[in-house]
Every structure is written in C-alpha cells, then in structure tokens.
C-alpha cells in the first residue's frame, strides 16, 4: 500500500502526539474521505487506488511538520487543521458557491476543538491552549498562501498522486521526503522546498495534473451533483448544515437512502452510475487554481 509506505518514510509518531490521535474530534475524521465523497461515485469516472481519509491526511501533515520542525505546537496544529472538515469536504464549498477559495467550511474549527473535552484535558496536561492549535495558519510550515508550498499542500499532492491521478511512484515519494527541507522565503517565513531540482520539477508536474483533474467537466459535475443531494437533504430536514461537521459520510448516505424525495434518489442514481461518456459540460466560473512555485535549492522556480 502506497499510503503505508509514505507514512513509514515520515517516521514514527512522536510520543507526545500519540494520545491526541484518539480524541473524538480526530476520530470523526476516520469517517470523512479525503476525496470529497467521490470514492462512492460512478466507478467509470473515479477509480481510486486505495482509500484515504481526512484522518490519514491530518496524521501525515503532522508527521511532515514534526520531521521538518520538531515544533510541538506546529505539529499539533497540523494534526488538527482539518477537524472542521464537513462530510464531503469541498463538495460543501460547492454547495456554498465558494468555488474559488474553497475555504467556506473552515469556520467551525475552533468551535469543534472547544467541544472536545478530552482534547482540552490533554492540552492542559501539556501546558497548551486551544489558541495554540486552532489557527493553523499561524504556522507557515503547516499552511501558507499559494503559490508557496506547505505541509498541507505537499501532503495533498502526494496523497492525490497516490490514489487519484496515480502518477507518483514509491521512488518519487521517497525522494520528496529525503530532499525536502525548510528555506526562508522572501517574506522571511520558513517554507518547504527541495534540495534536488528534479524533485521540484516532479512536484510541479504532479500539481499541474491535479489541477487538470479538478477542473475537468467530470469532477465539477460530480461534485455539484453531490452538493445538490446534500442541499436537498438539508432542505428536507434529513439533517442540518451543522450536522455535516459532526456526522460521518456513511451516516449521511444512509439518510439519503431513507429520504422520500424523488429528486434525491434520481441524483443518487446519477452519482452512482453515470457513464463517463454522459457527463454534461459544467460551466463553473473561477474554480480554485492549484498553482505552486516551489523553492528548489534556495530559489523559487517558475514556469
């Protein structure tokens, strides 16, 4: 399994981090897929190599951050950066008409952390506070603005290459982890870069492919279909918008199937079975561009 190999390259989970992996806000992410619910969609359109969850992503971001910084606060911020992810992830951004930034679902992060008593107990034991981890953007190694590279972004490139685009090899992953290091960027912030030009070019190519996949008619249409199903379910009272941040995707799909709404079942049938040659054009303006200009050997590379 590529994912297990990737995790092994990042190193063992540091002892201070282990207890945090089992708190309720983290455990929920095991029921949230990394690919926005598309692992349940038509197999003619999506054929993922292996299942990956937001829990997996959170752990690998934390391990990458720790490997690069050995900063406990930044590592914990990396671990919890996605606790505010709802069912179907960016599908909810589509539902909210947030096509460009795809950040509309980040609003409940601090609230979710505050409602996790076990997490708060562990933070107190370690002399930390929710404010040390809730705003993960305060740690540029964890998150920064494009076209810069950070742990969240690099990990996303690797995970997507592993399972969706399938254009990354174990050797590629090994070289990325072996040659990644922190450089000081033009803003004076630490930023992930690479000591090998070939690795930088490979990461750039992987990012391009992901951008193409995410701008395809197929992906835009299927994301919109699941967004419409979710919107209808909320309108019908199957669950609330806020429930998306506490339930699993399996629970959401069970409720979809219990619905008496004919349109929900019509759209579900499309979602499950739509042939690849029947995808209509989906004209959505300003879809998020996944542009990066990584630092290689201390200098940012441009196309």
Buried (B, 14 or more C-beta within 10 A) or exposed (E): EBBEEBBEBBEEBBEEBEBBBEBBBBEBBEBBBBBBBBBBBBEBBBEBBEEBBBBBBBBBBBBBBBBBBEBBBBBBBBBBBBBBBBBBBBBBBBBBEBBEEBEBBBEBBBEBBBEBEBBBEBBEEBEBEBEBBBBBBBBBBBBBEBBBBBBBBBBBBBBBBBBBBBBBEEEBBEBBBEBBEBBEBEEEBBBBBBBBEEBBBBBBEBBBBBBEBBBBEBBBBBBBBBBBBBBBBBEBEBBEEEBBBBBBBEBBBEBBEEBEBEEBBEBBEBBEEBEEEEBEEBEBEEBBEBEBBBBBEEEBBEE
